Amino acid sequence: MGPRGAADKGQPAAPPRSGRRAQAVLNDTRILESARAVFLADPGAPIAAVATHAGVGISALYSRYGSKEELLRKLSLDGLQEFVDETKAALADSRDPWTAFADYMRRLVDADTSSLTLALAGRFTPTPELIGLAERAHELSNRLFERVKGLLRPGVGVHDLGLTLEMVAAVKLADRDRTMRLRQRCLTIILDGLRAHDREPLPQDAPTWAEISQRWVP
């Protein structure tokens, strides 16, 4: 329900933000969007490059994030939270398991959270909050995998799916729109290969949670 509907029911409207507070929110949005763009392009870039990209002073950036590592943790936390939210949505999807799963994978490709993993893993020390959220993501992923594993080719493990998303995220062209279209194309090809249709067993063992999580240790 929109703001008008709330007002019709006699609910008080949210007080408008002061000019200074509104500018702080805008600056934070710019900083996070710029940090994502800058560090996905070059994880080794200095934090000053983020301020320049965002069009804010370095003091405004440091007033919100005390270090580059803190900014990297925030980006990773936001990306992981988006992954958790999408996995919860997939678990609540009442359609047939394969349709719900395939749409979930497509949404994760669009969200591009795997690009953060590729760029940032091992570049900062995870906080207990981040570790706890990662464990929650792991738990939810396992629950979703239990629903679809009977539809997948023999030998596929839950963490194969995460690495699949990272492979798709590696597709990069100068044209962002074309990149996203090609990623969806690649995902469609991969999803077809994941389905169980008299497939041969996969070589080697599936990746483990220990192997996946170890990459985040600096």
C-alpha positions as CSV (number, residue, x, y, z in Angstrom):
1,M,0.0,0.0,0.0
2,G,1.4,3.4,-0.9
3,P,1.7,6.5,1.2
4,R,-1.8,7.8,0.1
5,G,-3.4,4.6,1.3
6,A,-1.7,4.9,4.7
7,A,-3.0,8.5,5.1
8,D,-6.5,7.5,4.2
9,K,-6.5,5.1,7.2
10,G,-5.4,7.9,9.5
11,Q,-1.9,6.8,9.9
12,P,0.6,9.6,10.5
13,A,2.9,10.4,7.7
14,A,6.6,9.9,8.2
15,P,8.3,13.2,9.2
16,P,10.3,14.6,6.4
17,R,14.0,14.3,6.8
18,S,15.9,17.5,7.5
19,G,18.1,18.9,4.7
20,R,21.3,17.7,6.4
21,R,19.9,14.2,7.2
22,A,18.6,13.8,3.6
23,Q,22.0,14.8,2.2
24,A,23.7,12.3,4.5
25,V,21.4,9.5,3.2
26,L,22.0,10.6,-0.4
27,N,25.8,10.7,0.2
28,D,25.7,7.2,1.7
29,T,23.8,5.8,-1.3
30,R,26.3,7.4,-3.6
31,I,29.2,6.1,-1.7
32,L,27.9,2.5,-1.6
33,E,27.0,2.6,-5.3
34,S,30.4,4.0,-6.2
35,A,32.3,1.6,-3.9
36,R,30.6,-1.3,-5.7
37,A,31.5,0.1,-9.1
38,V,35.1,1.0,-8.1
39,F,36.0,-2.2,-6.3
40,L,34.4,-4.5,-8.7
41,A,36.5,-2.9,-11.4
42,D,39.6,-2.8,-9.3
43,P,39.6,-4.3,-5.8
44,G,42.9,-2.8,-5.1
45,A,41.7,0.8,-5.8
46,P,42.2,3.3,-2.9
47,I,39.3,4.6,-1.0
48,A,39.8,8.0,-2.4
49,A,38.7,6.7,-5.8
50,V,35.3,6.0,-4.3
51,A,34.9,9.5,-3.0
52,T,35.9,10.9,-6.5
53,H,33.5,8.5,-8.2
54,A,30.7,9.5,-5.8
55,G,31.4,13.2,-6.1
56,V,31.7,13.6,-2.3
57,G,34.6,14.9,-0.2
58,I,36.9,12.3,1.4
59,S,35.8,13.7,4.8
60,A,32.2,12.8,4.1
61,L,33.3,9.3,3.2
62,Y,35.4,8.8,6.3
63,S,32.6,10.2,8.5
64,R,30.5,7.2,7.4
65,Y,33.2,4.5,6.8
66,G,36.4,4.6,8.8
67,S,38.5,2.5,6.5
68,K,38.5,0.8,3.1
69,E,38.1,-2.5,5.0
70,E,35.0,-1.3,6.7
71,L,33.5,-0.3,3.4
72,L,34.3,-3.7,1.8
73,R,32.6,-5.4,4.7
74,K,29.5,-3.3,4.2
75,L,29.4,-4.1,0.5
76,S,29.8,-7.8,1.3
77,L,27.2,-7.7,4.1
78,D,24.6,-6.0,1.8
79,G,25.3,-8.6,-1.0
80,L,25.0,-11.5,1.4
81,Q,21.8,-10.1,2.8
82,E,20.4,-9.9,-0.7
83,F,21.4,-13.5,-1.2
84,V,19.6,-14.5,2.0
85,D,16.5,-12.6,1.1
86,E,16.3,-14.2,-2.4
87,T,16.8,-17.7,-0.9
88,K,14.0,-17.1,1.6
89,A,11.8,-16.0,-1.3
90,A,12.7,-19.2,-3.2
91,L,11.9,-21.4,-0.2
92,A,8.5,-19.6,0.0
93,D,7.8,-20.1,-3.7
94,S,4.9,-22.6,-4.0
95,R,5.4,-23.4,-7.7
96,D,7.0,-26.6,-8.9
97,P,10.5,-27.0,-7.5
98,W,12.4,-26.7,-10.8
99,T,10.6,-23.5,-11.8
100,A,11.1,-21.9,-8.4
101,F,14.8,-22.9,-8.5
102,A,15.5,-21.7,-12.0
103,D,13.8,-18.3,-11.3
104,Y,15.8,-18.0,-8.1
105,M,19.1,-18.6,-10.0
106,R,18.1,-16.0,-12.6
107,R,17.3,-13.4,-9.9
108,L,20.7,-14.0,-8.3
109,V,22.4,-13.4,-11.7
110,D,20.5,-10.1,-12.0
111,A,21.4,-9.2,-8.4
112,D,25.1,-9.9,-9.3
113,T,26.1,-10.7,-5.7
114,S,28.6,-13.3,-7.0
115,S,30.7,-10.5,-8.5
116,L,31.3,-9.3,-5.0
117,T,32.6,-12.7,-4.0
118,L,34.9,-12.8,-6.9
119,A,36.3,-9.4,-6.2
120,L,36.3,-9.2,-2.4
121,A,36.9,-12.6,-1.0
122,G,40.0,-12.6,1.2
123,R,40.5,-8.9,1.1
124,F,39.2,-8.1,4.6
125,T,38.7,-9.7,8.0
126,P,35.0,-10.9,8.3
127,T,33.1,-9.7,11.4
128,P,31.1,-12.0,13.6
129,E,28.0,-10.4,12.0
130,L,29.2,-11.3,8.6
131,I,30.2,-14.8,9.6
132,G,26.8,-15.3,11.2
133,L,25.0,-14.2,8.1
134,A,27.1,-16.4,5.9
135,E,26.2,-19.4,8.1
136,R,22.5,-18.4,7.7
137,A,23.0,-18.3,3.9
138,H,24.6,-21.7,4.0
139,E,21.7,-23.1,6.0
140,L,19.0,-21.7,3.7
141,S,21.0,-22.9,0.6
142,N,21.0,-26.4,1.9
143,R,17.3,-26.3,2.6
144,L,16.6,-25.2,-1.0
145,F,19.0,-27.7,-2.4
146,E,17.2,-30.5,-0.6
147,R,14.1,-29.6,-2.6
148,V,15.8,-29.8,-6.0
149,K,18.6,-32.3,-5.7
150,G,16.5,-35.1,-7.0
151,L,16.1,-33.1,-10.2
152,L,19.8,-32.5,-10.7
153,R,22.3,-34.7,-12.4
154,P,24.2,-37.2,-10.1
155,G,27.0,-35.7,-8.1
156,V,25.9,-32.1,-8.1
157,G,26.4,-30.5,-4.6
158,V,25.0,-27.4,-3.1
159,H,28.2,-25.4,-3.5
160,D,28.4,-26.3,-7.2
161,L,25.5,-23.9,-7.5
162,G,27.5,-21.0,-5.9
163,L,30.5,-21.6,-8.2
164,T,28.1,-21.8,-11.2
165,L,26.9,-18.3,-10.3
166,E,30.5,-17.1,-10.1
167,M,31.3,-18.5,-13.5
168,V,28.3,-16.7,-14.9
169,A,29.5,-13.5,-13.2
170,A,32.8,-13.7,-14.9
171,V,31.1,-12.8,-18.2
172,K,31.9,-9.1,-18.6
173,L,31.7,-6.8,-21.6
174,A,32.0,-3.0,-21.8
175,D,28.2,-2.8,-22.4
176,R,26.5,-3.5,-19.1
177,D,23.1,-4.3,-20.6
178,R,24.7,-6.8,-23.1
179,T,26.7,-8.3,-20.3
180,M,23.5,-9.0,-18.3
181,R,21.7,-10.5,-21.3
182,L,24.7,-12.8,-22.0
183,R,24.9,-13.9,-18.4
184,Q,21.2,-15.0,-18.5
185,R,22.0,-16.9,-21.8
186,C,24.9,-18.7,-20.1
187,L,22.8,-19.5,-17.1
188,T,20.2,-21.0,-19.3
189,I,22.8,-23.3,-20.9
190,I,24.1,-24.3,-17.5
191,L,20.7,-25.0,-16.0
192,D,20.0,-27.3,-18.8
193,G,23.2,-29.1,-18.1
194,L,22.4,-29.4,-14.4
195,R,19.1,-31.2,-14.9
196,A,19.1,-35.0,-14.6
197,H,18.5,-36.5,-18.0
198,D,20.5,-39.7,-18.0
199,R,23.7,-37.8,-17.3
200,E,27.1,-39.4,-16.6
201,P,28.3,-38.9,-13.0
202,L,30.4,-35.8,-12.5
203,P,34.2,-36.2,-12.1
204,Q,35.7,-35.3,-8.7
205,D,33.8,-34.4,-5.5
206,A,31.6,-31.4,-5.1
207,P,33.2,-28.4,-3.3
208,T,32.7,-28.3,0.5
209,W,31.6,-25.5,2.7
210,A,35.1,-25.4,4.3
211,E,36.6,-24.8,0.8
212,I,34.0,-22.1,0.0
213,S,34.3,-20.2,3.3
214,Q,38.1,-20.5,3.4
215,R,38.4,-18.0,0.6
216,W,37.2,-15.2,2.9
217,V,40.2,-15.6,5.2
218,P,42.8,-12.9,4.3
